Amino acid sequence: MDRDHEKAELEIGQFEQEKAKSSDTIDDDIDEQEGKRIIRRIDRRLVALVGVLYCISLMDRTNLSAGAIAGMNADLNLVGERYSVVTLVFFITYIIFQPPSTILIRKVGPRIFLSSITLAWGAVIIGAGFSPTYEVLVALRLVLGIFEAGYFPGCAYLLSTWFTRYEMGKRYALFYLLGCVASAAAGILAFGVMQMEGLAGLGGWRWIFIIEGILTCLLASLGFWLLVDFPDSNRKSWRFLSDRERAWVVRRVNADRGDVEVPQFKMSRYLKSGLDLRVWGYGMISFCSNTLTYSMAYFLPLILYTNLGFSRGVSLCLIAPPYAFAGIFMFGMNWLGDKFHLRGPVLIGNMVIALIGLPILGWHPNSYVRYFGSFFVTAGSTCNIPASLAFQANNIRGQWKRAFASALWVVFASIGGIAGSLVFRSQDAATGYRPGLYACIACCLLTIVIVCLLDLSFYIDNKKADRGEKQLETQDEEVQQNFRYTY
């Protein structure tokens, strides 16, 4: 394993040796210190901005639970399965419109594509605040799924093109960490906005949607100016890297995995990526992890309110601590994954943490101890989102395969969102939602099995590559002799 890691690793200082191999004619003398400054600039501009926009995306997507507690269920007569239907229909269009998104972001450019869809879904959220009936809310959730479909796969794909393989774990963690901030702050924000009940004749839950929609539109305007393009693109980004600096980024990423050049798009080449069974394994890991995260996002406030006996306001505020803890835990685990070049063990460790928390959340007789169990469930499941993205990104070569795999990962994540919206049923409240807890436990166990099988296949293929018996991840790109899978 050490030999594999040594071959795969490309530190900024070592990159100087790769300059002579570059076909780029730009003469540069970027040393290690300047290289680190460039990476920090990319972190501040790209990772931070897409993370903030994802933060508001998650807040918009999961504000239903806050609205339900704030009076939406009563005003729109969301009885029986209606609340679950409202959460579920979002994912129908969300899934359908995801596969084309990684193609469109290449054609249109991230700045235009991401900021436009963000502005559009912000307008839909504002409209949801004025929903007169259950049917209108369902229709708006369907439209919301169309616009939000392109954001996450587009960002995951964009980030993977700017960094080397063992820089991705921390970057995905930072990106998703801001999503944890959204989940942590959403309940407190919703509690504050609820106090606007009656203002302009609108209920408190309506103001939750309206205020969050306005914030989304404002951030979309910011994204139009500050979002950056792919490192190999000729489209200019406002006051970002020079041509010389972007050329350096392209060369170091190319030296790491040799897939910066984008072949001409062909649907057959794009769909051919689906013949690799491992891509579907990454998708199943995404499904299991997202089933847990969405079930917690949609139902933790309701579990606290209806099952653990906390008041409405306290339930909304108690959402924050588990997600704050999850953010710290997530960054720490992904930092370790980058440092020691490990992906599979991080995924397994996260699921073990979740497996510890689920029985506590479901079966302990004390409500406060059960709430403590939610910290473990939230941390384990949330941490696996960036960890599984890094696991996939480290073990794929080729721009269109990377685009296909990113879209497929999010499709399975969306299917996990559908499952997460259904596992905790209102009729199970009297039992402490135990059927839903059983489903979450099954997802944890399935993730562990899949990761073990993938790591075993990686180990076997890496050994074959070491003996010269096999070339890994060739696709349509040039062979990268030193490429090895990451366990």
C-alpha positions, 0 to 999 in steps of 0.5 A, spaced: 500 500 500 505 504 501 508 503 494 501 505 491 501 511 495 508 513 493 506 513 486 500 516 486 502 522 491 504 529 487 506 534 492 506 541 490 514 541 491 515 535 487 511 538 481 516 542 479 519 536 476 513 535 471 514 542 468 519 539 462 513 534 460 508 539 459 506 541 452 504 548 454 508 553 452 507 558 457 514 559 461 513 559 468 517 559 475 512 557 480 515 555 486 512 551 492 510 557 496 507 561 490 503 554 488 501 554 495 498 561 495 494 559 488 491 553 492 489 557 497 486 562 492 482 557 489 480 554 496 477 561 498 474 563 491 471 556 489 470 552 495 467 557 499 463 560 494 460 553 492 459 551 499 455 557 501 451 556 495 450 549 497 448 551 504 442 555 502 440 549 497 440 545 503 436 550 507 431 551 501 430 543 500 429 541 508 425 547 510 419 543 510 420 540 517 421 547 520 414 549 516 411 543 518 412 545 525 410 552 524 403 551 522 404 549 514 401 542 515 395 545 519 394 551 513 395 546 507 391 540 510 397 535 510 394 529 513 396 522 512 401 521 507 401 528 504 407 531 508 411 525 505 408 526 498 410 533 498 418 531 500 418 525 495 415 529 489 421 533 489 426 527 487 422 525 481 424 531 477 431 532 481 433 525 479 430 526 471 434 532 470 441 530 473 444 526 468 444 532 463 447 537 468 454 535 468 454 535 460 450 542 460 455 545 465 461 543 460 457 546 455 455 553 458 460 554 463 459 553 471 458 561 472 452 562 468 449 555 469 450 554 477 448 562 478 442 561 473 439 555 476 440 558 483 436 564 482 431 560 479 430 555 485 430 561 489 424 564 486 420 558 486 422 558 494 419 565 494 413 562 491 412 556 495 411 561 501 404 563 498 402 556 496 394 556 497 393 549 497 397 542 498 396 541 490 400 548 489 405 546 494 406 539 490 407 542 483 412 547 486 416 542 489 416 538 482 419 545 479 424 546 485 427 539 483 428 541 476 432 547 478 436 544 483 438 538 480 444 541 476 447 544 482 450 538 486 453 534 481 455 540 477 459 542 483 462 535 485 464 535 478 467 542 478 471 541 484 474 534 482 477 538 476 481 543 480 485 539 485 489 532 485 486 526 488 489 527 495 486 534 496 479 532 494 477 529 501 478 536 505 475 540 499 469 536 499 468 536 506 469 544 506 464 544 501 459 539 505 461 543 511 457 549 509 451 544 508 452 542 515 452 549 517 445 550 513 442 544 517 445 547 524 442 554 523 436 552 519 432 550 525 434 557 529 433 561 523 426 558 522 424 559 529 426 566 529 422 567 522 416 564 525 416 570 530 413 574 524 407 570 524 401 575 522 405 580 519 402 582 512 397 577 514 402 571 513 403 565 517 410 564 520 411 558 516 410 562 509 415 567 512 420 562 512 420 560 505 419 567 503 426 570 507 430 564 505 428 564 497 430 572 498 437 570 501 437 565 495 436 570 489 441 575 493 447 569 493 445 567 486 447 574 484 453 574 487 455 567 484 454 570 477 460 575 478 464 570 483 464 563 480 469 560 476 470 556 470 474 549 469 481 550 469 482 548 462 477 553 459 478 559 455 472 562 458 475 568 463 473 568 470 473 575 474 479 577 477 481 570 478 488 566 476 492 568 470 493 564 464 500 562 467 497 560 474 491 556 470 496 553 466 500 550 472 493 548 475 492 544 469 499 541 469 499 538 476 492 535 475 494 532 469 501 529 472 496 526 478 491 523 473 492 524 466 485 526 464 485 534 464 484 534 456 476 533 455 475 529 449 469 530 444 463 529 447 460 522 444 453 519 448 456 512 447 463 514 450 459 517 456 454 512 457 460 506 456 462 509 463 456 505 466 459 498 464 464 499 470 460 496 475 464 500 480 461 506 478 454 503 481 458 501 487 459 508 488 452 510 487 449 504 492 454 507 497 451 514 496 444 511 496 445 508 503 449 514 506 443 519 503 438 515 506 440 516 513 442 524 512 435 525 508 431 522 514 435 526 519 434 532 515 426 531 514 424 528 520 429 529 526 425 535 528 418 531 528 422 526 532 424 531 537 417 534 537 412 528 537 416 522 540 421 525 545 416 530 548 420 537 546 416 543 545 416 546 538 421 552 539 426 547 543 425 542 537 427 547 532 433 549 536 435 542 538 437 541 531 443 545 531 448 541 536 448 535 532 449 538 526 455 542 529 458 536 531 457 533 525 461 538 521 467 538 526 467 530 525 466 530 518 472 535 517 477 531 521 475 524 518 476 527 511 483 530 513 485 524 516 483 520 509 487 525 505 493 525 510 494 517 510 491 516 503 485 512 505 478 512 503 474 505 504 476 505 512 473 512 513 467 510 510 466 504 514 468 508 520 463 513 519 457 507 518 460 504 525 459 511 528 452 511 525 450 504 528 452 506 535 447 512 535 441 508 531 439 504 537 441 509 542 436 514 538 431 508 537 431 504 544 433 508 550 428 510 555 431 516 556 429 522 552 435 526 553 440 520 552 436 518 545 437 525 543 445 524 544 444 518 540 442 523 534 449 526 534 452 519 532 447 518 527 448 525 524 455 525 524 456 518 521 451 519 515 453 526 514 461 525 514 460 519 509 457 524 503 464 528 502 468 521 504 464 517 498 465 523 493 472 523 494 472 515 494 469 515 487 473 521 485 480 518 487 478 512 483 476 514 476 480 517 470 477 520 464 473 527 464 466 524 461 467 518 466 468 523 471 462 527 469 457 520 468 459 518 475 458 524 478 451 525 475 450 517 477 452 519 484 447 524 485 441 520 482 442 515 487 443 520 492 436 522 490 433 516 490 436 515 497 432 522 499 426 519 496 427 513 501 429 518 507 422 521 506 419 515 507 422 511 512 419 515 518 412 514 517 407 518 521 403 511 523 410 509 526 410 515 531 407 510 537 413 505 536 418 510 536 419 510 528 423 503 529 421 501 522 425 507 520 431 505 524 431 498 522 431 501 515 437 506 517 441 500 520 440 496 514 443 501 510 449 502 514 451 495 514 450 494 506 455 500 505 460 496 509 459 490 505 460 494 498 466 498 501 469 492 503 468 489 496 470 495 492 477 495 496 478 488 495 477 489 487 482 495 488 487 491 491 487 485 486 487 490 480 493 494 483 497 488 484 496 486 477 498 493 475 504 493 479 506 486 476 505 489 469 499 485 467 494 490 467 493 498 465 488 501 470 482 506 468 485 507 461 478 509 457 479 513 451 485 517 455 492 516 455 495 511 459 497 513 466 502 508 468 503 510 475 495 511 477 493 506 482 486 505 486 485 508 493 483 503 498 
